[in-house]
Amino acid sequence: MAGLNSGAAVFGEFAAYPAVVLLCAVLPFTVSFVIDAVNLMLRRERSGVPALVSALVLSFVVAATGFLLLQLGLVGIGADAAVLDKLTSVGGGLLLVCSPLALVAAVARLFISTLRARALVRRADVGGSLPATPGRVPGTPQGAFPSLAGTLPGAVAGPPSSRRGTTMLARFADHVA
């Protein structure tokens, strides 16, 4: 029976470490996607709801998988204080690093989307070729992708965009969005 217990303990450790990684490293980034989806919903109203639902489902799946793996790992480990201490220290370290990184990534994505929105409004005011509403090109049917205009049947090509007078950061925001 001693071999069976040691095998269960090894399996418990192998199940517990991925659980800690899921809960402490991956989950903060999925929550930052929820922040992005809320931002999208505030900007585009109903069209942001599917993104919000997808981000919430992804966060729930990651959290549930991590929780189930952790429970499975803790059953296999038992009351081994040394392994529990290692798991706690790994989880704390991952949270210390990944939570601020996820927050910085969310703020950077919000900043880039704000830059893009400002560039679109500025170009629309000046009479540029880009529309004031992101994702819509005049003459493009609803639901068609402007970037694929001319390559898909039914997609209408818009006028070429003017790049004069824009900063490198605004061009980057155009490229990302």
Residue pairs with C-beta under 8 A, 6 or more apart in sequence:
8 76
8 78
9 76
9 77
9 78
9 80
9 83
10 76
11 76
12 72
12 73
12 74
12 75
12 76
12 77
12 78
12 83
13 73
13 76
13 77
13 83
14 73
15 69
15 70
15 72
15 73
15 76
16 69
16 70
16 72
16 73
16 74
16 76
16 77
16 83
16 87
17 73
17 87
17 90
18 69
19 65
19 66
19 67
19 68
19 69
19 70
19 72
19 73
20 66
20 70
20 87
20 90
20 91
20 94
21 94
22 62
22 65
22 66
22 69
23 63
23 66
23 67
23 70
23 91
24 90
24 91
24 92
24 94
24 95
24 98
25 94
25 97
25 98
26 62
26 66
27 59
27 62
27 63
27 66
28 95
28 98
28 99
28 101
28 102
28 103
29 98
29 101
29 102
29 105
30 55
30 58
30 59
30 62
31 59
31 102
32 102
32 103
32 105
32 106
32 109
33 55
33 58
33 59
34 52
34 55
34 56
34 59
35 106
35 110
36 51
36 55
36 106
36 109
36 110
37 48
37 51
37 52
37 54
37 55
37 56
38 48
38 52
39 110
39 113
40 47
40 48
40 51
40 52
41 48
41 49
41 51
41 52
42 48
43 113
43 117
44 134
77 83
77 84
112 172
112 173
112 176
112 177
113 173
113 177
115 169
115 170
115 173
116 134
116 170
116 173
116 174
116 176
116 177
117 134
119 130
119 166
119 170
119 173
119 174
120 130
120 131
120 132
120 133
120 134
121 132
122 128
123 129
123 130
123 162
124 130
124 131
124 132
128 161
128 162
129 158
129 159
129 160
129 161
129 162
130 161
131 137
131 138
134 177
135 146
136 146
137 146
137 149
137 156
137 158
138 158
139 156
139 158
140 146
140 149
140 155
140 156
140 158
141 154
141 155
141 156
144 152
144 154
144 155
144 156
145 152
145 155
146 155
146 158
148 155
149 155
149 156
149 157
149 158
150 157
161 174
163 171
166 174
